[in-house]
Structures are given as structure tokens and as C-alpha cells.
Amino acid sequence: MRKYFNIKDADGNILNRFVGEASANQGLVNQDWYGTTIAYVVDDEDQGLDAPSLRKERDIEFSVTIDRMNPLWWDSLTDATKQEIISWRNTWLDYPTTGVKPETRPEIFSK
């Protein structure tokens, strides 16, 4: 099971959520996070998976993969590659409800 930690501001608002150990990331305290000072880092495994955090993770993954594609690139792909991307994307789209994400990116994005 993954162990999550949250980066929070002084008011307890979550600035971001990551996978890992909170204790290993305490050095982030008092650092600037996009204009807000990090007040504390705390483990979050007891809260489980929440859809907004999973959607944010998905958005980050798409920003460096699918969002960089253009119609010309898509049209140049083989049908097998297109199907692989479609399947991978659908798994990511279901991620906020299932908590299951693809293990690897399609090979086209690994280059």
C-alpha cells in the first residue's frame, strides 16, 4: 500500500500531496511553495485515496504525455499504438474512482 504525505500551510490547507514518507520530507518545512510557506508535512495514509488528489496526479501525467500530442502526430501513429494510448488514457480516466493507474506509459511517450 502506498503511503502518502501532505504538504500543508499554517492554516492546515493542503498545498500538495505526494507518495513517500513524511518524515523523509520534513526538510520542506519553511520552504516556499508557489508563494505560500510550508508549515508542516504530515502522513496521510489513514485518509485513503481522495479523488481530487488523484485527478491532479492524472493531470500532471497527461501534461507531459497526451497534452503534448497534436493531430499530425496522432495521425502518424499505427492503429496498434493508437489503441495502446486509448487504453492507457481510459485507465487514467478511471483512476480517481478505481485507485488503479497504469503501471507504465505507452512506449511512444518513453522516448
C-alpha positions as CSV (number, residue, x, y, z in Angstrom):
1,M,0.0,0.0,0.0
2,R,1.2,3.5,-0.8
3,K,2.0,5.9,1.9
4,Y,1.0,9.5,1.2
5,F,2.1,12.7,2.8
6,N,0.6,16.1,2.6
7,I,2.3,19.5,2.5
8,K,0.2,21.9,4.4
9,D,0.2,25.7,5.1
10,A,-0.2,27.3,8.5
11,D,-4.0,27.1,8.3
12,G,-3.9,23.4,7.6
13,N,-4.8,23.7,3.9
14,I,-3.2,21.0,1.7
15,L,-0.8,22.6,-0.7
16,N,0.1,19.3,-2.4
17,R,0.1,15.5,-1.8
18,F,2.9,13.1,-2.6
19,V,3.8,9.4,-2.3
20,G,6.5,8.7,0.2
21,E,7.4,9.2,3.8
22,A,6.5,12.4,5.6
23,S,9.5,12.0,8.0
24,A,11.9,11.9,5.0
25,N,10.4,15.2,3.7
26,Q,10.4,17.3,6.9
27,G,13.1,19.4,5.3
28,L,10.5,21.0,3.2
29,V,9.1,22.9,6.2
30,N,9.6,26.7,5.9
31,Q,10.2,26.4,2.2
32,D,8.2,28.5,-0.3
33,W,5.5,26.6,-2.2
34,Y,4.4,28.8,-5.1
35,G,4.1,31.8,-2.8
36,T,2.9,30.0,0.3
37,T,5.2,28.9,3.1
38,I,5.1,25.2,4.0
39,A,4.2,25.0,7.7
40,Y,4.3,21.2,8.1
41,V,4.4,17.8,6.4
42,V,2.2,15.1,7.7
43,D,1.5,11.4,6.9
44,D,-1.9,10.9,5.3
45,E,-2.3,7.1,4.8
46,D,-5.3,7.0,7.1
47,Q,-7.4,9.3,4.9
48,G,-7.1,6.9,1.9
49,L,-7.4,7.9,-1.7
50,D,-9.3,11.1,-2.5
51,A,-10.5,11.9,-6.0
52,P,-9.2,15.5,-6.2
53,S,-5.6,14.4,-5.5
54,L,-5.9,11.5,-7.9
55,R,-7.2,13.8,-10.6
56,K,-4.3,16.2,-10.0
57,E,-1.9,13.3,-10.4
58,R,-3.6,12.3,-13.6
59,D,-3.5,15.9,-14.9
60,I,0.3,16.0,-14.3
61,E,0.8,12.8,-16.2
62,F,-1.3,14.0,-19.1
63,S,0.5,17.3,-19.2
64,V,3.8,15.5,-20.1
65,T,2.2,13.0,-22.4
66,I,-1.1,13.3,-24.2
67,D,-1.4,17.1,-23.9
68,R,1.8,17.4,-25.9
69,M,0.3,15.5,-28.8
70,N,-1.1,17.2,-31.9
71,P,-3.3,16.0,-34.7
72,L,-0.4,15.5,-37.1
73,W,1.5,13.3,-34.6
74,W,-1.7,11.3,-33.8
75,D,-2.4,10.7,-37.4
76,S,1.1,9.4,-38.0
77,L,0.7,6.6,-35.3
78,T,-0.2,3.0,-36.2
79,D,-3.6,1.7,-35.2
80,A,-1.9,-0.6,-32.6
81,T,-0.2,2.4,-31.0
82,K,-3.4,4.5,-31.0
83,Q,-5.2,1.6,-29.3
84,E,-2.5,1.3,-26.7
85,I,-2.7,5.1,-25.9
86,I,-6.5,5.0,-25.8
87,S,-6.5,2.1,-23.3
88,W,-3.8,3.8,-21.2
89,R,-5.8,7.0,-21.2
90,N,-9.0,5.2,-20.2
91,T,-7.2,3.6,-17.3
92,W,-6.0,7.0,-16.1
93,L,-9.5,8.5,-16.6
94,D,-10.9,5.8,-14.2
95,Y,-8.1,6.3,-11.7
96,P,-10.0,8.7,-9.4
97,T,-12.7,6.1,-8.9
98,T,-10.7,2.9,-9.0
99,G,-7.4,4.0,-7.5
100,V,-5.7,1.8,-10.1
101,K,-3.3,3.5,-12.5
102,P,-1.4,2.1,-15.4
103,E,2.0,0.6,-14.5
104,T,3.8,2.0,-17.4
105,R,3.4,4.7,-20.1
106,P,2.9,3.6,-23.7
107,E,6.3,3.2,-25.4
108,I,5.7,6.3,-27.6
109,F,5.9,8.5,-24.5
110,S,9.1,6.8,-23.2
111,K,11.3,8.3,-25.9
